[in-house]
């Protein structure tokens, strides 16, 4: 990670975060077009070892480290990102119609906290564009998830139609689905996490799922801001609807325990906080769900993972797989290999 930390990161951190994101992935794709670069990157960043393989959801993951949703909403970069050693990538959140998302600026760094605040608002090119990207050749052994949401203009009482449309369009192309009702950046979206509407939504998706000869696993992405009663409701909903498990957790609306000056944080305004400050709470949610379900709940752990130890903490709390996003921004592209090496050393 020395090249990234000492040279590339200081340059990127002088650029607006959203622009820096697109520059980074564009440079990666550009580099991969040069003969020999792809093999060099794979040698540098991938760690192949049979002991890292995991078998969950009827799928084989070559390692337990995934790219979280939000990084590649439109499926433009998953082939390039696969060179960094990910065992799986989750694309989206995608909506039926293209939408611009919230006004810019909408992505902010808190370097002192190794954190990000975003209020992107499900900016994406629409599910039909993602389908076109997924028709391209897939990197060997890469598991792909599809994270689905609703358009901002769709009222909650019509939200099911949006989720069903995305589900139908993506079904032939993804290995698992994630239902996102926990983003804080789409107005009233989190109201769909309430017990009754969430049960109805997941039940309908499962009914559609079981119309297929081989159903695709459906996971639910939950917020870290749920209390114990709400987490108990999640466990009941999972059991009632028969979905495959949960992703814990999404970003938080909380701002507790930050090192950054509160005046700077308040100036940024609304949005979901991710990165290091989320680590402890995400792990608490994972541990609670794991213990309350007596280990029966399948969990993908995400939130504040920027080192091998952070990932191992999630796995020991009860997660079966982990995902990273903000950690890549601060730790760099060698994070996946570092985590895999740490798991092997453990």
Phi, psi and omega in degrees: 000001186298314180302315181295310185295319188271333185240302188287315183300314178301326178290312182298325182285356172270353182253147177308137189306315183292321178293320179299323178300311183291325176297318182298310182289329177294319178296321178297313179296320179297317179298321182292341177283348180272128181306132177093339182291318180302313181293325178294318179294317179298320179295323183283324192248340182267141176235105182264124179200128183300335181289345178274346183297141177229145179238106179219155175058022184074015183239155174253121177257126183291340168202167187270016185251122182240163173268123184289159176298154179105331180286317183231082185290326189251008178071025182274343191235001188294328178293319178291317183294334179298334180293342181275002171099010181296141174280335178201157177229146178244120184262150184109192009289135181245148180237165182302311181257150173299146173211150185283339186082194183280161180298149175274153359285147186217006176224129188223144176262145166239082188301323181298332181259359188050052186225164173232150167239128179228145170225053185299317177080041177054044173292125180194165184272005180094153187296329181295324177292320178298320177301316180299320178294325182284352175282349179284160181302136182266136175304139186302129174079001183277124175272135183237129175252152177243118181262120189243146180217192180244154175292149180301325183283350182274121178293156184300328181287352175245006186300323182306321181299321178295315181295320179294321180296313178298320180299312182297317183292323185271345189309316182287352193242346183242159182267337174205161178246151171232126178267116182259106172238015189242002175293136178275004191254003172245122185308130175068003182299318184294345174297336178289350176282346179298153193304310186292307180295327181290320177298316179297316182297310183290326177298315180295319178295321178293323176298315177297320180300318185278002169286344179269148181300319177239104180295158177256136180302136177245128177245159178244126176267125187246158180278152175281353187268006179285142175274178185297322179297319178292324176293323175297321177297320178300314179300319179294319180296318178301316181292319182294317186272340179076020176291168192279339181160198184227158168249122184233111014216173171281190178287163182250150173271354179287159179226022185286145170074018180281145175277326181304148180301130183299329178297321178292320180294317180293327178294325176298315177091209188290159177147169179270131179269131177227174180100201189308318182297342181272346189305307186294315181294319178300318179295321178300317180296316179300312182298318180297311181296320179296314182289317181294330179270002182055039175079006185273345185272128174282126184229132166259124184264132179210143178133104175077024180269110180228013179201168177299319181296322177301317180293316180298324176302316179294318181294319180289335177284343177134359176284146176266329178224165177228160176228152178230154172208287181302326179301328177296323182296320185266324183267331178100176188291345178281001184298319183298313179297320179300316179295314181299318179296321178295322178294318179295321181292331181291000000 
